Amino acid sequence: MKNEKLYIEFEELAQRLGLRILKGKGDFSGGTCTINDEIVIVVNKMKPIEQRLKTLATSFLEFDLDEVYMVPALRAYIEEFRTLSF
C-alpha cells in the first residue's frame, strides 16, 4: 500500500477511535499527548511521510486495536513497529 493511502487509513482509524491527529510545524518529532484532558496524536507535517507514518504507527500501539476494524495492510504496518519497539 502506498504511503499516502496508509496515511489516509491512519486518519480514518483515528476518527473511529475518537482521536484527533494534530498536524503542526516545528522542532518536534510528534507522538501521543494529552491536551485539555483529550488524548491527541501530534504529527510534524514538515517531516517526510515515512517519519509521519512511523509516528502514527508507534502512537497507535498505545491503544487496544484488537476489536477495531482496519485494512490488513494498516494492521500489518502497525504490528511491524510493535516488534521493533520491544
Contacts in CASP RR format, 6 or more apart in sequence:
PFRMAT RR
TARGET T0000
AUTHOR 0000-0000-0000
METHOD contacts of the structure
MODEL  1
MKNEKLYIEFEELAQRLGLRILKGKGDFSGGTCTINDEIVIVVNKMKPIE
QRLKTLATSFLEFDLDEVYMVPALRAYIEEFRTLSF
1 9 0 8 1.000
1 71 0 8 1.000
1 73 0 8 1.000
1 74 0 8 1.000
1 77 0 8 1.000
3 49 0 8 1.000
3 50 0 8 1.000
3 53 0 8 1.000
4 49 0 8 1.000
6 53 0 8 1.000
6 73 0 8 1.000
6 74 0 8 1.000
6 77 0 8 1.000
7 49 0 8 1.000
7 52 0 8 1.000
7 53 0 8 1.000
7 56 0 8 1.000
9 70 0 8 1.000
9 71 0 8 1.000
9 73 0 8 1.000
9 74 0 8 1.000
10 21 0 8 1.000
10 53 0 8 1.000
10 56 0 8 1.000
10 57 0 8 1.000
10 60 0 8 1.000
10 74 0 8 1.000
11 21 0 8 1.000
13 60 0 8 1.000
13 68 0 8 1.000
13 70 0 8 1.000
13 74 0 8 1.000
14 20 0 8 1.000
14 21 0 8 1.000
14 41 0 8 1.000
16 68 0 8 1.000
16 69 0 8 1.000
17 63 0 8 1.000
17 68 0 8 1.000
19 39 0 8 1.000
19 40 0 8 1.000
19 41 0 8 1.000
19 63 0 8 1.000
20 38 0 8 1.000
20 40 0 8 1.000
20 41 0 8 1.000
21 40 0 8 1.000
21 41 0 8 1.000
21 42 0 8 1.000
21 43 0 8 1.000
21 56 0 8 1.000
22 35 0 8 1.000
22 40 0 8 1.000
22 41 0 8 1.000
22 42 0 8 1.000
22 43 0 8 1.000
23 43 0 8 1.000
23 44 0 8 1.000
23 45 0 8 1.000
24 42 0 8 1.000
24 43 0 8 1.000
24 44 0 8 1.000
24 45 0 8 1.000
24 46 0 8 1.000
25 44 0 8 1.000
25 45 0 8 1.000
25 46 0 8 1.000
26 44 0 8 1.000
26 46 0 8 1.000
28 42 0 8 1.000
28 44 0 8 1.000
29 44 0 8 1.000
29 47 0 8 1.000
29 51 0 8 1.000
29 55 0 8 1.000
30 41 0 8 1.000
30 42 0 8 1.000
30 43 0 8 1.000
30 44 0 8 1.000
30 55 0 8 1.000
31 41 0 8 1.000
31 42 0 8 1.000
31 43 0 8 1.000
31 55 0 8 1.000
31 58 0 8 1.000
31 59 0 8 1.000
32 39 0 8 1.000
32 40 0 8 1.000
32 41 0 8 1.000
32 42 0 8 1.000
32 59 0 8 1.000
32 62 0 8 1.000
33 39 0 8 1.000
33 40 0 8 1.000
33 41 0 8 1.000
33 42 0 8 1.000
34 40 0 8 1.000
41 55 0 8 1.000
41 56 0 8 1.000
41 59 0 8 1.000
41 60 0 8 1.000
43 52 0 8 1.000
43 55 0 8 1.000
43 56 0 8 1.000
44 51 0 8 1.000
44 52 0 8 1.000
44 55 0 8 1.000
45 52 0 8 1.000
47 55 0 8 1.000
53 77 0 8 1.000
54 81 0 8 1.000
57 77 0 8 1.000
57 78 0 8 1.000
57 80 0 8 1.000
57 81 0 8 1.000
58 81 0 8 1.000
58 85 0 8 1.000
60 78 0 8 1.000
61 78 0 8 1.000
61 81 0 8 1.000
61 82 0 8 1.000
61 85 0 8 1.000
65 75 0 8 1.000
65 78 0 8 1.000
END
